[in-house]
Amino acid sequence: MAKVAFLGLGVMGGPMAGHLAKKGHDVTVYNRTGAKAEAWVKAHGGAHAATPREAAKGASIVFACVGNDDDLRSVVLGEDGALAGMEPGAVFVDHTTASAEVARELAAAAQEKGLGFIDAPVSGGQAGAENGVLTVMCGGEPETYAKVEEAISSFARACRLMGPAGSGQLTKMVNQICIAGLVQGLSEGVHFAKRAGLDVEAVLDVISKGAAGSWQMENRGKTMNQGKFDFGFAVDWMRKDLGILLDEARRNGAKLPVSALVDQFYSEVQSMGGNRWDTSSLVARLER
């Protein structure tokens, strides 16, 4: 098993790092809040470090899962960044949902130091991280990807190289585009069924067996009907992701009218105090 590092122990990173430890990897962790790193080591073993650079020393793979482009730069670049502590031939794997632009920037910085870089955003949410069944979309060089695929499989049920650096992030944008429109459609369906006086759970049960069926319907339909919105992936995070993909669309000329509209709807959910509600809370704005 490999000596690895994991930077960022939030609701996604903590469980992902835990699965690496369970698979027998020698894991050193770093978290901006040191107490969280100490608690992780107490639960899983391994070690924690005071800086990303220290965590990365001697690691063949350094994983990260942080908040946004700026957070990512802060743990990768600079005197105390991970790249400064990594040895030639090691690979940095970024699971943050970030821009394709920052992925390309960091891939170039890694290459200058003789290091590999894979942008590898994930889908599956907190439950997917905890259960080790995430979907991972990767960008980078094939020979670099081959070095990390087995380790990623510790917390993934599907992992695929999509193209050069940035391709993983671009694929994650497609994922979020599809989710945004789907959740809005499901919200409107639940809302309509209620107004029509139907048994909403019965409706969802029968239509989920046909062409309308989806992961969102199976996993969020009933809880949307019950007004429960505490299932991991927060509205604030979704708005961050939608902002990234809408910026990319302005660059590449893609037309995303539904995504732009749903982004506005999520801003309304935020104004209702739903910043930390999960993404299925779109139904709440219809029922105000």
Sequence and secondary structure as in RCSB ss.txt:
>XXXX:A:sequence
MAKVAFLGLGVMGGPMAGHLAKKGHDVTVYNRTGAKAEAWVKAHGGAHAATPREAAKGASIVFACVGNDDDLRSV
VLGEDGALAGMEPGAVFVDHTTASAEVARELAAAAQEKGLGFIDAPVSGGQAGAENGVLTVMCGGEPETYAKVEE
AISSFARACRLMGPAGSGQLTKMVNQICIAGLVQGLSEGVHFAKRAGLDVEAVLDVISKGAAGSWQMENRGKTMN
QGKFDFGFAVDWMRKDLGILLDEARRNGAKLPVSALVDQFYSEVQSMGGNRWDTSSLVARLER
>XXXX:A:secstr
  EEEEE  STTHHHHHHHHHHTT EEEEE SSHHHHHHHHHHH SEE SSHHHHHTT SEEEE  SSHHHHHHH
HSSTTSHHHH  TT EEEE S   HHHHHHHHHHHHHTT EEEE  EESHHHHHHHT EEEEEBS HHHHHHHHH
HHTTSEEEEEE SSTTHHHHHHHHHHHHHHHHHHHHHHHHHHHHHTT  HHHHHHHHTTTTT  HHHHHHHHHHH
HT   SSSBHHHHHHHHHHHHHHHHHHT   HHHHHHHHHHHHHHHTT TTSBGGGHHHHHT 
